[in-house]
Amino acid sequence: MRSDVEAESEVAASNDVTELKEMNRIVGYVLRRAQLALFEDFARRFKGLDLTPAQFSTLVAIRENPERRQSDIAAALGIQRPNFVALMDNLERRGLAERVRSGADRRSNALALTLAGTALLERAMAAQAEQEAAIRARIGEPERLRLIDTLQRLTGI
């Protein structure tokens, strides 16, 4: 009878020889694997900040577009309205962002960062800069820029 250690060794050995040649030629598969790796790295770097990628991108979008309507920010980020409402409820509850009456359209809400949101975003931007530096170190700046351009073109497929 095999021991647990022997069984684990066999599994590890079989994993070493498992090939995914065909899968590694499929853009969607490789893109998803890269996304998972980047999200894991993001989670590690942002652990102390208690921010998800969606929350981080929302704070950045609000900072770049002060006093814009909630629906505009949601659309720009590609987040469905009900999901964005829940996301904003969370950011508001945490005191990081707020809904204010829109000066342009009093029937809608504009979004703004609070002082706490601005301070947290500064820390988050530093963590994001570290991740970008790690990517740059792995693939180089020209390739990083080319990758961003390629991925932006793919969003229109």
N, C-alpha and C positions, 0 to 999 in steps of 0.2 A: 504494500500500500504506500502511496506517495504521501510525503509530508506536505504541509501548507507551504513551506519554504520552497520545496521543489515545484509545486504547482505554480507559485508566483513567479519562479524563475522561468518556467516554460512560457507563461503569459508574457513576461518581459521580453524574452527572446523572440517570441512570435511578433510582438509589437515592433521590435527592431527591424524585422524583415518585411513588415507590411508596407506595401507601396501603393501610392495613390497617383500614379503617373497621369492617368486620364483626368482625375478630379483636379489635379494641379494645373491643368490646362483650361479649366473652366473659370472664367472671370468671376462669376458670382460666388463660387466656392472659395477661391483664394481671397476675394474681397471680404467675405464673411469671416474667414480665419484671421485676416489682418484686423478687422474691426474688433473681434473678440480680444485679440492681443492688446490692442490699444485701449479698449474699455477696461481690461484688467489692470493695465498700467495706470489708467486714469483713476480707477478706484483706489489703488495703492497710494498714488500721489495726493488724492483729494480726501483721503480717509479722515483726517483731522478737521476738515472743513465741512463735512456733512452736506455735500452737494452732489447731486446726480448730474450726468451730462446735460439733461434737459433743463435742469434748474440753472446750471452754469450758463448755457447758451441763452437762456431767457434773460438772465441778469446782464449779460454782455449786450444783447439786443436792446434792452431797455436803456442801458447807458449810451449806446450809439444812436438811439432814436428817442430822446426824451420827449415826453408828452404825446407820444403816438398812441393811437387807439389800441386797445387790447386785441381786437380782431386783426389789426394790421400786423402786430408783432407775431401773433399765432400763425397767420398766413405766411409771413416771411420765413418762419422757422419750420413750416410744414407740420404744425401740430394741430390736430382737430380741436375744434372749439370746446367740446365738453372736457377733453383732457387738459386743455390750456386753462380753463376755468379752475379745475382742481389744482393744477400746478400753481396758479396765481394765489389761490386760497392758502396754499401751504406757505408760499413766500411771504404773503401778507401776515399770516399767523406768526411767522418767525421774525417779523419786523424787518424784512430785507427789501421789500418792495411795497408799493401802495397804489391803489386806484384813486385817481383824482378826477374831478369833473373836467371834461375836455373843454378848452376855451373855444375850439372851432365848432364843436357839436355837443351841446349841453346834454343831449340824450345818450351819449356814450362816455365810457371811461377812458381816460388816458393813463398811462403807466409811468411811474417814477421810482427811482431807487431811494431808499432811506439812507441816512448816514451809516447805519449798521450794514446795509446792503452794499454800499460803496466801499466800506472798509473790508468786508468779507471778499468782495470781488477783487480788490487789489491783491489780497493774499492768494486768491484762486488764479489770478492772471500770472502770478509768479510761479505757481505750480504748473500751469499750462505752458509757460515759457520753458520750464525744465523739460517737460515732455517733448516739446518741439525741438529742443537742443539734443535730446536723446535720439530723436528721429533723424535730425540733421547729421549727427555723428554716425549713424548706421548707414544712411544712404547718400549723404552729401546734400548740400543746398540746391544745386541745379536739379537733381532728381526729385527732391522734396517739392520744389516749385512745379516741376513737370507732372508729378503725381497729383497735386492739387488741381492743376489745370485739367488733367485727364478725368479726374473724379467729378469735377464740376460739369464737364461735357457729358458724362454719363448720367447725371441727374436729369437730363432732358430726354432720355431714351423712352 
